[in-house]
Amino acid sequence: MTKTSFRRHAGRLLLWLAAGGLLALVAGYVHFAARLALNEATAPRTDAIVVVTGGAQRIGDAIGLLNAERGSRLLISGVNERTGREELAKLNPRAREALACCVDLDYRARNTIGNAIETRRWVRQHGFRSLLLVTSNYHMPRTMIEFNHAMPGVRIVPYPVVTDQVDVTAWWKDWQTIRLLVPEYAKYLVARLRSLVEDDPETSRLSVIIGGRKPISPKPGEQLGPEHEKRSRATGKEHGA
């Protein structure tokens, strides 16, 4: 076989491999999107509940599950540093009593990997063995990978929240839904691959590379949030008096 012929055959092989890879990605995406519409929210009794922030409806549903005694305690993971219990109570008036007694706020998580890490710490602190996981339906596949990878010994039950803004039942008809699901599918694939090559997300270099920063804040949790700011200001006034 001449060099020219070899290069021609090699080029064709690479072209076929590229086409096959693209076809596999498209088929995988279609399967990913189709499965989202089949996910049904079930709420069996678990030790505790965790909700990943990203939408007001998620938190409302999670607090509703807590009030329905689907878990003994609730963790809201990835809370904005400016959002405290009072702000959450204003958004969810029926949750004021639950927020005072049975809800913990996590300010350290910066992304889904961070959510899994901080939830694992919380689970170990309380000795929980099962979790009801609340997040949006399109975000659930990737979140389940991260949580199962971080906590292989904990039973995690998905509770996907359906939002009116994202119609996954007819995703091929809505360009906005496609624009949301394509990046989510890519992140899902990366999460699957990363979970196969690393042992612990908390010490993962890949998680830093992928997210552009560490998945959790380096500050201790007690130094974050509006309550800490109030305490700091009060302490400052006492010292200045």
N, C-alpha and C positions, 0 to 999 in steps of 0.2 A: 504494500500500500504506500503510495507516495505521500509526501508531507501535505500537499494540497488536498488530497483525498481525505487524509486523516483529519485535517482541520475542518473540512466540510462536515464529516461525520460527527466530530466532536461538537461543532456548532449546532448541528441539528439535535444532538442529544441534550445539550444544555437548554435549547429552546423548548424541547418536549418536557424536560424536568421543570423549567420555569412555568410552563403552561399547566402542568400537573399540580405544581405547588399552588398556583393561583386558583385553580379549580377546587382544590382541597380547602383553601381558605374561604372561598365563597360558599361552598357546601357547609363548612363548619359554622359560618356566620348565620346561614339560613336555619340550621338546626338550633343554634343558640337562641335566635330571635323567636323561633316557633315554640321552643320550650317555655319561654317566659309567660306565654298566654296560658299554658297548662298548669302553672304553679298555683296551687290553692292554699289559702291561708288557713291553717289549723292551729288551735291554741290548746294543747294539752297542758296539764299541770306540770310545771317544772320548778326547780329550786329557785330560779331567779330569771330576770328579764334584762336584756340589754338592747338599747336602741342606738343606732348610728345616726348622728345628726346629718342634716342635709335637706330637711323639709319639715315644716310645722306639723303636717299631718302625721309624720312618723312618730313624733313625740306624743301627740294626742292619742294615737292608737296605743302606744306603749303604756301610757298612764291608764288608759281604759282597761288594758289587760291586767295591770297591777291592781286596779280597783275591783276587777273580776276575780281576783285571787288566783291568777294564772302563774304567779311567782311571788315569793315573799319580799323581794327587794328589786329595785330597778336601778340600772346604771345608764345614764345618758352620756355617751362617749363622744368626744370631739366638740364640746361646747365652746362657743366663742368666749374669749376672755372678758368681754364686756357684758355678758349675759349671766345674770344671777337668778336665784330662786324667785325673787319678786317679779322679774320680767317674765319668767316662765309661767308664773301663776296668773299674770295678767293675760297671757295668751291662752291659758287653759284654766279658767276660773274654778272648774270643778276639781282641779288637781292640787289646790292649796294645801289641804290636809295631808295628802300623800307626799307632796314635796317636803313637808316639814318632818315627816317621820321615816319614810321608806325609800327615798330617792337619793342617789349619789351622783355628783357631777364630775365628769372627767374633762379637765381643760388641757391635758398634755398631748393627746392624740392629734396628729396633724393630717393623717390620711387613713386609709383603710387598714394598712399594716399597723399603724399606731393604734387604731381602735382595737385590733386583735391583741396587741401587746398589753395595753392598759386593762383590757377586759380580763386577760389571763391573771394579771396581778390582783385584780379585784376578786376574781373567782377563788384564787388561792387564799386570799385574806379571809374570806368568809367560809371556805370549805364547800363551795357549791359543786355539784356533780352534773347538773343539767341546766341548760339555758334556752330561753325562748329568744331568738334573734330577730329583731325588727329593723327592716330597712326597705327601701323601694324595690319593687319587683325586678327592675332592670339591673339593680345593683346587687341583688341577692347572690347570684352565682359566684361572683368574685369574692364577696364577703364571706360566703361559706368556705371557700378555699382557704382564705386567710385565717379564719377562726379555727377550722379543723386542723390546719397546719400548726397553729400556735398552741392548741389545746386538744391533742389527740385522745386524751382520756376523758374528755367531757362530752356528754350527749348534747348536741346542738340542734334545736328544732327551728327551721326557718318559718318566719311569719312575714311574707312579702306584702308590702303596702302598695295598693294600686292608686295611682294619681290620675286625675282627669287630664293633666297636661300631656301625658304620655300614653298613647293608645298602642299597646304592643300586640293587640289582637289583629290589627291591620297595618303592621309596621311598614309594609311595602308601598302603602298608599300615601304616607305622610313623610315628606322630606325632612322635617324637623326631627321626627322620631328616628329616621335613619341616621341623621347626623349625630344623634345622641347615642345610638346603639353601636355604631361602628367603632368609635373610640373605646366604648365599654367592652366590646368584644376583644379588642386588641389588649386591653389591660387584663382581661380575664385570661387570655392565652399566656401573657407574661407571668401572671400569678401562678398559673399551673406549672409552667416551666421552672420558675424560681423555687416553688415548693418541692420540686424533685431534686434540686441540686444543693439545697441548704438545709441545715438542721434546725436552726433557731432564728426566727425573724428579728429577735432583739439584738443579735450580734451580726446581722447580715449586712455586708457591704453593698450587695445588689440593691437592697431596699433604699439605701442612701443615694445610689447612682440613679435609680429609677425615679425616685421622688424629688431629687435635687437637693435634699436635705434630710436630716434624721427624721424618722417617722414619729418621734415623740419629742416634746420640748425638753431641753436639758434642765429646766427649772423644776424644782419640786412642786407637786400639786398644790401644796398649801400656800405657795407663793404666787398662785395664779387666780384670776377671777376677781370680780368686783368686791367680794367680801374681804379679800386680802387688801385691796386698795383702801377700803374703809378702815380696816385695822391699822394700816400703815399711817394713814392721815391722823387717826386718833392718837397713835403713839407719838407722832411728830408734834402734835399740839401739846401733849403732856410734857415732852422734853423741852418744848419752847416756853412753857408756862413758868 
